[in-house]
Amino acid sequence: MGGNLDTAEMQLRVGTRVPTHRLDASEDKSSHTRHIVTVLGSAAAALAIAYGVGAFYFSTHFVPRTTVNGVDASGLSTRELASVLDDAAATYANHVTGDGFDLTINASDVGLTVNGASLAAEALGKTNPFAWPISLLNGSELSVDMGVSLDEDLLSYVVADAVYAYNETAEHPKDATATFDQDQSAYVLAPSELGTALDSEAVRRAVGKNLIVMRPATTLGEDQLLRAPIQDDNAALLAAIDEANEVCSMTIPLTLDGKTLLSVTPDIIASWVSVQNTEDGPEVVVDQQAIYQWSYDNLNSVVNGENETRGWEVSSWDFAYAMAPKLESADSSALEVPTITTFTRPAESEGHESRGRHIDVNISTQFARLYDSDGKTVLWRSPFVSGNLSLGHGTPLGTFTINALERNVTLTGLNDGVEVKEGEEPKPEDYYTSEVAYWMPFLGSEYGLHDANWRWDEEFGGDTYLWNGSHGCINLPVDAAGQLFDLLHVGDEVYIHE
């Protein structure tokens, strides 16, 4: 076998070395693990000690990166912070800014005082010394109002004075109201609008919250803007919109003598009605001036007219006065259009229909008419002055005919009171003369119809004939005499009666 091991021996030796090698590695690993555990345990112990020391320290001091009411309190004790806060209060100011608004309020302006010790103690009470690592990592901003006081009346005065000056040029808010939407043919809500004007009380509250915790600045926003008194949810406004839409949905017939002329439609009513914010709140308002103008523009051509005894026209103001309450009460029943009489004429004489073409001269009414051949159609009409009854110059009654039509004639006759003795001739001064443009005699050449330019318009058609009438002729206004002259024919009948 020489120096060689047999197979069995080799296996034995190999088998005995393998276990020996594995035991050595296990021992090394175990030793390494124990070392790591020892190190970690030491580190944990150190951290625990450091944490405990920190918790103990920060139970009386503020964690670094801590501010109290904007003052850096890092590492300070309450006594140290109290001293710093007292010093800060002496120079404290709050800068208030907004859209064009700028106001600096010093502590002395509002009587702001600070009890530093009380404030510092309150601030420390808000900290958690056991959470100091988190506070150190994230930082902490504390706001404390304990120990801070101010004069609320002074603050209100300072803010109100500044806001008043600012609001003088600021844009004020607009109330919510209603507008007529043409597409919907209805009144709809027009929302309120903010302006730039400030609400003094809202500004005071915002500034006061910051002053009491000594913040250095206040930024005003939408919450401090002045609100209009009437907001979108105003119950009275919403009710007024509903009421206006009910009114504007109506159709109102307009009648004259009970007969329908036309109807007032919703689109017309909408131009008369609006929703307005009055002193008493939102209301439906009816514009009587608009109703009057519509009546004047639209009803005259439909309503105005005349017959033989009177003329009439729309009374637009009476129409407005009658229509307004109907709209206010949402009453859609028919409205009789009110009218006013523009003139009156005496009634026609009885029996004129049977006379055919003739001039009817009614002494009692002092009114004359020229009828056409049917005895009904009036071709001409006019008031007149007949013969003076007080002097016995009454116009003769009866049926006559026009015997001439002459222009520019001088009429003559004896003056009233002149007596001519038998066999004597009247003197020239005993005669009167009257120049007339239209002469239409019906009884010889002594009596006729003619113009009388010497009379006032008011004299025709009244009782002038009783005491200041003519010498027997029918006196007419100049224009009326000219119109009759152009219509008459020689031979036309003249019927004079009382």
Residue pairs with C-beta under 8 A, 6 or more apart in sequence:
5 13
51 133
54 129
54 132
54 133
55 129
55 130
55 132
56 129
57 129
58 127
58 129
58 132
58 135
59 129
60 77
60 78
60 124
61 75
61 76
61 77
62 68
62 73
62 74
62 75
62 76
62 81
62 123
62 124
62 127
63 74
63 127
63 132
63 135
63 136
63 140
64 74
64 75
64 136
65 74
65 135
65 136
65 138
65 139
65 140
66 72
66 73
66 74
66 127
66 135
66 139
66 140
66 141
66 142
67 73
67 140
67 141
67 142
68 81
68 85
68 119
68 120
68 123
68 142
68 144
69 85
69 88
69 119
69 123
69 142
69 143
69 144
69 148
69 213
69 214
69 215
70 214
70 215
70 216
71 81
71 84
71 85
71 88
71 214
72 84
73 81
73 84
73 120
73 123
73 142
76 84
78 117
78 120
78 121
78 123
78 124
79 117
79 120
81 116
81 120
81 123
81 124
82 116
82 117
82 119
82 120
83 116
84 116
85 114
85 116
85 119
85 120
86 114
86 116
88 114
88 214
89 107
89 112
89 113
89 114
89 116
89 214
90 107
91 107
92 106
92 107
92 112
92 114
92 214
92 216
93 104
93 105
93 106
93 107
93 216
94 104
94 105
94 207
94 210
94 211
94 215
94 216
94 217
94 218
95 102
95 103
95 104
95 216
95 217
95 218
96 102
96 103
96 104
96 105
96 162
96 203
96 207
96 217
96 218
96 220
97 103
97 217
97 218
97 219
97 220
98 198
98 219
98 220
98 221
98 224
99 196
99 220
100 166
100 170
100 196
101 162
101 163
101 166
101 198
101 220
103 158
103 159
103 162
105 155
105 158
105 207
105 211
107 113
109 154
109 158
110 150
110 151
110 154
110 155
110 158
110 211
111 149
111 150
111 151
111 154
112 148
112 149
112 150
112 211
113 148
113 149
113 150
114 147
114 148
114 214
115 147
115 148
116 147
117 147
118 146
118 147
119 144
119 146
119 147
119 148
122 144
122 146
122 147
123 142
123 144
126 142
126 144
127 135
127 140
127 142
128 135
143 213
143 215
144 213
145 212
145 213
148 211
148 212
148 213
148 214
150 208
150 211
150 212
152 208
155 204
155 207
155 208
155 211
156 200
156 204
159 200
159 203
159 204
159 207
160 200
160 204
163 198
163 199
163 200
163 203
164 200
166 197
166 198
167 197
167 198
167 226
170 195
170 196
170 197
170 198
171 195
171 196
171 197
172 195
172 197
172 226
173 192
173 193
173 194
173 195
173 197
173 225
173 226
173 227
173 228
174 192
174 193
174 195
174 228
175 192
175 228
175 229
175 230
175 277
176 189
176 190
176 191
176 192
176 228
176 230
176 231
176 232
176 234
176 237
177 189
177 190
177 230
177 237
177 275
177 276
177 277
177 282
178 187
178 188
178 189
178 190
178 237
178 240
178 241
178 244
178 274
178 275
178 282
179 187
179 188
179 190
180 186
180 187
180 188
180 248
180 270
180 274
181 187
181 188
185 248
185 266
185 267
185 270
186 245
186 248
187 241
187 244
187 245
187 248
187 275
188 241
189 232
189 237
189 238
189 241
191 232
192 227
192 228
192 230
192 231
192 232
193 228
194 222
194 225
194 226
194 227
195 225
195 226
196 225
197 225
197 226
198 220
198 224
198 225
198 226
199 224
199 225
199 226
199 227
202 223
202 224
202 225
203 220
203 224
206 218
206 220
206 223
206 224
207 218
210 217
210 218
230 237
230 277
230 281
230 282
234 281
234 282
236 281
236 282
236 283
237 275
237 277
237 281
237 282
239 282
240 275
240 282
240 283
240 284
241 275
243 284
243 330
244 273
244 274
244 275
244 284
246 330
247 269
247 273
247 284
247 327
247 330
248 266
248 269
248 270
248 273
249 266
250 266
250 269
250 327
250 330
250 332
251 263
251 264
251 265
251 266
251 332
252 263
252 264
252 269
252 323
252 326
252 332
252 333
252 334
252 335
253 260
253 262
253 263
253 264
253 334
253 335
254 260
254 261
254 262
254 263
254 264
254 299
254 334
254 335
254 336
254 337
255 261
255 334
255 335
255 336
255 337
256 303
256 336
256 337
256 339
258 336
260 334
261 299
261 302
261 303
261 337
262 302
264 323
268 294
269 327
271 290
271 294
272 286
272 287
272 290
272 291
272 294
272 323
272 327
273 284
273 285
273 286
273 287
273 327
274 284
274 285
274 287
275 282
275 283
275 284
275 285
276 282
276 283
276 285
278 285
284 328
286 324
286 327
286 328
288 320
288 321
288 324
289 320
291 319
291 320
291 323
291 324
292 316
292 317
292 319
292 320
293 316
295 314
295 316
295 319
295 320
296 314
296 316
299 314
299 316
299 319
299 337
300 313
300 314
303 312
303 313
303 314
303 337
303 339
304 312
304 313
304 314
305 311
305 312
306 312
306 342
306 343
308 345
308 348
308 378
309 344
309 345
309 346
309 347
309 348
310 341
310 342
310 343
310 344
310 345
311 341
311 342
311 343
311 344
312 339
312 340
312 341
312 342
313 339
313 340
313 342
314 337
314 338
314 339
314 340
315 338
315 339
315 340
318 338
318 340
319 335
319 337
319 338
322 335
322 338
323 335
325 331
326 332
326 333
326 335
345 367
345 381
346 362
346 365
346 366
346 367
346 461
347 365
348 360
348 369
349 360
349 362
349 369
349 497
352 358
352 360
352 369
352 371
352 375
352 376
353 374
353 375
353 376
354 375
355 371
355 375
355 493
355 495
356 371
356 373
356 374
356 375
356 493
357 371
357 372
357 373
357 375
357 492
357 493
358 370
358 371
358 375
358 492
358 493
358 494
358 495
359 368
359 369
359 370
359 371
359 402
359 449
359 484
359 488
359 492
359 493
359 494
359 495
360 368
360 369
360 370
360 371
360 495
360 497
361 368
361 384
361 386
361 395
361 474
361 494
361 495
361 496
361 497
362 368
362 497
362 498
363 386
363 395
363 397
363 465
363 496
363 497
363 498
364 498
365 461
366 383
366 384
366 385
366 386
366 460
366 461
366 462
366 463
366 465
367 381
367 382
367 383
367 384
367 461
368 381
368 382
368 383
368 384
368 449
368 474
368 476
369 378
369 380
369 381
370 378
370 379
370 380
370 381
370 484
370 487
370 488
370 492
371 377
371 378
371 379
372 378
372 379
379 487
380 480
380 483
380 484
380 487
382 460
382 476
382 477
382 480
382 483
382 484
383 460
383 461
383 462
383 477
384 449
384 460
384 461
384 474
384 475
384 476
385 452
385 455
385 459
385 460
385 464
385 465
385 468
385 469
385 470
385 474
385 475
386 394
386 395
386 465
386 469
386 470
386 472
386 474
386 475
387 393
387 394
387 395
387 465
387 469
387 470
387 471
387 472
387 473
388 394
388 465
388 466
388 467
388 468
388 469
388 470
388 471
389 465
389 466
389 467
389 469
390 466
390 467
390 469
391 416
391 469
393 469
393 470
393 471
393 472
394 472
395 447
395 470
395 472
395 473
395 474
395 496
396 443
396 447
396 472
396 496
397 496
397 497
397 498
398 496
399 493
399 494
399 495
399 496
400 442
400 443
400 447
400 493
400 494
400 496
401 442
401 490
401 491
401 492
401 493
401 494
402 440
402 441
402 442
402 488
402 489
402 490
402 491
402 492
402 494
403 441
403 442
403 444
403 490
404 439
404 440
404 441
404 445
404 490
405 439
405 440
405 485
405 488
405 490
406 438
406 439
406 440
406 441
407 437
407 438
407 439
407 485
408 435
408 436
408 437
409 435
409 436
409 439
409 450
410 433
410 434
410 435
410 436
411 433
411 434
411 435
411 436
411 439
411 450
411 473
412 431
412 432
412 433
412 434
413 431
413 432
413 471
414 420
414 426
414 430
414 431
414 432
415 430
415 431
415 432
418 426
418 430
420 426
420 430
434 452
434 454
436 450
436 451
436 452
436 481
437 451
437 453
437 478
437 481
437 482
438 449
438 450
438 451
438 476
438 481
438 482
438 484
438 485
439 448
439 450
440 448
440 449
440 450
440 481
440 484
440 485
440 488
441 447
441 448
442 448
442 449
442 494
446 472
447 472
447 473
448 473
448 474
449 473
449 474
449 476
449 481
449 484
449 494
450 473
450 474
450 475
450 476
450 481
451 475
451 476
451 477
451 478
451 480
451 481
451 482
452 470
452 475
452 476
452 477
452 478
453 478
455 464
455 475
455 477
457 477
459 468
460 475
460 476
460 477
469 475
476 484
